[in-house]
Amino acid sequence: MSIHSGDIFVAVDGSPVTPQLCEYAAWLFNSINQPVHLLHSVERSFAPAVADLSGQIGLGASEDLLNELASVEQKRSQLLLQRAAKILQHCKTLMQNAGVKHVELHSRHGDLAESLIDFEDQIRVLILGIKGEDHAEEEAGVGHQLEKVIRALHRPILIVNDEFKTPENIMLAYDGGEASKKALQMVIESPALNSRYCHLVAVGESKEAVINDASEMLKSSGIEYRAKILKGELLQSLIDYQEQHQIDLTVMGAFGHSKIRDFLVGSFTAKMIATTRKPLLLLR
Amino acid sequence: MLLHSTKADWFGNVRGDILAGLVVALALIPEAIAFSIIAGVDPKVGLYASFCIAVVIAFVGGRPGMISAATGAMALVMVTLVKEHGLQYLLAATLLTGGLQILAGYLKLGSLMSFVSRSVVTGFVNALAILIFMAQLPELTNVTWHVYAMTAAGLGIIYLFPYLPLIGKVIPSPLVCILACTAFAMIIGLDIRTVGDMGELPDTLPIFLFPDIPLTWQTLEIIFPYSVALAVVGLLESLMTATIVDDLTDTSSDKNRECKGQGIANIGAGLLGGMAGCAMIGQSVINVKSGGRGRLSTLVAGSVLLVLVVFLNEWVAQIPMAALVAVMIMVSIGTFDWRSIRNLREYPLSTNIVMLSTVAVVVYTHNLAYGVLVGVLFAALFFANKVSHFMYVEKLMNDDLSERKYVFHGQVFFNSASKFLAQFDFKEAVPKVVIDLSKAHFWDITAVHSLDTAVIKFRREGAEVEVVGLNEATETIIDRFGVHDKPEQIAKVLGEHS
């Protein structure tokens, strides 16, 4: 499927960055003019609702237990559904105030990654907050859902972690890998990105050749850019560059390696997500 | 794939799983001992089996949170094998059972469960409860009044202890029953039968051993029929229990993986000197009720069971049989589907016959597989009978009485074929007969055959016969009639009946 079909999806869960998610969605709507879908996943807790350690089963034990579990969980779920409706309505109002006419609301049971996979074919870009509401207070760290979603979904994902600012300066973190080539293509083709000033950045001397190729492509597409090869540690040099050049949005490939390798040496993408203070657009 | 599980399957509910696993382990000990006694083997055979099956299934099972161990259903099937050929043949049969179950898993026979109707499941559960209860009766016949008193007291403790404030919901009442009865019997010095009298208890960890049997054709002839019955009963109870746990926890399970898992667990049990087992309805309900949801609960139950039994075997040997009987009566009461008795008045007769015949056959043969077979058979016959009513015919005559037309609507198959044939009036003298089948469905060759019969009969009477719409009618005969996923196709074929 081409990267230019599908709609804008926003995963809203009521976390503190929710209004910013809506602002970015409105910005994208104005650039690419696709309907916006607000998706809320209603996650039931895995923890049992009933725990009776008496180890005794009497008349109709299984049936009674089923009824008891059903009624307790019904109450729990009803609260979650009410909350879901409230969050979605609130976001819809925000979207409409920002001038987005076409908004669709979805409320789905199950975890976020599962719900998103069901919609995958309709998604052009997904907008996601950096941390789910459960984790709002935790110190820098990747939200528990985030990595699962990024790994599961093969669509561009915009990760929002800050106040909204219309992206003027974008940074393309480029290493010549498959995913980063997609990122380059995205910068060239997307109406939301190709009219911005692009900082093409790679880390390490060895990247000279790849960066020259990428520069050629940007140049021939008529995009304003500057290319730069940074020295030093990968993550820190990118973060420093972001700050020095007032980068509003970083575009990069994500999770190029297998889960097992990342488990052993740590994933760069996860570290980047945890460290950066600016929104990230990830491509798989 | 067989070892693949998500982190949530294992560690999604650690506290709940560990607590529930402990409760289940304590409840498994009396059951494993009781079922060994039913099967006629030493208690250690059932205890090793319960340990091994629970631990293995925690990893390879398809239904997290379900408890599998040595069970009454399986014990009942193996009684004669043990009596006639001894323990070693039982262990060999257990290995073969495991092999057959793995095969069933790969052949995806788990999906055959859809033929087992609700009434058959109810019949199975009720029969199982009755058999567990009946198996306790030998312990209650020809004994002194002490045993009756102790059993009654035990039941009292089991059912009343949970009502105590604070501790009632925290300490498993069957455990309290066993501790109280054992302590009482030891202090008073009662001379009643104890677990130690019933055979050997485990005093070491189980050891890996291949059954000591001659590997001959004759051996296979002895064990094969038992293995088939064990495999069938084990899978039936496991898959039914999986459905119950699915319902209770509102999650789904992988039934074919469960088949393979049961097979692997049984092979493990056979090699460690344990008897064949399967999932347990009562224990699984206890597990869910105690807050167990993940694989960890099953693992904890199995390992704690073994540790307790090996280190406390001298104490376990002192448990009076009366206390065990009380626990087993509780299990039997908890397993029985009491609502099904109330439902007898409301449900149609055919449903009741299916349920009751399942129970009757099991109680008579002591083999749950036969009961299920009979139940499924009855259910299928009743269904065929009901569907055969969905057929009628319009008889039309043209104005000059020269042409009789039969327009058939509905389902024609083996059971309605004679009714189909009876619709024709062969005595009627007409020069031409038209049989319009475009609104009927022929499901099998019997239907086609009775059509041929009718055509020939009419021709013999001198009529010219024309059959209309035969091709549409017979579209449903093809075995793999591959339209099941296309609603518009089904609507076309079955247009008359939607």
Interface residues (C-beta under 8 A of the other chain):
Chain A: F46 A47 P48 V50 A51 D52 L53 S54 G55 Q56 I57 G58 L59 G60 A61 S62 E63 L65 L66 L69 E73
Chain B: A8 G12 N13 G16 L19 A20 V23 V24 L26 A27 I158 Y159 F161 P162 G168 K169 V170 I171 P172 S173 P174 L175 I244 D247 L248 T249 D250 I281 G282 V285 I286 V288 K289 S290 G291 G292 R293 M330 V331 I333 G334 T335 F336 D337 W338 R339
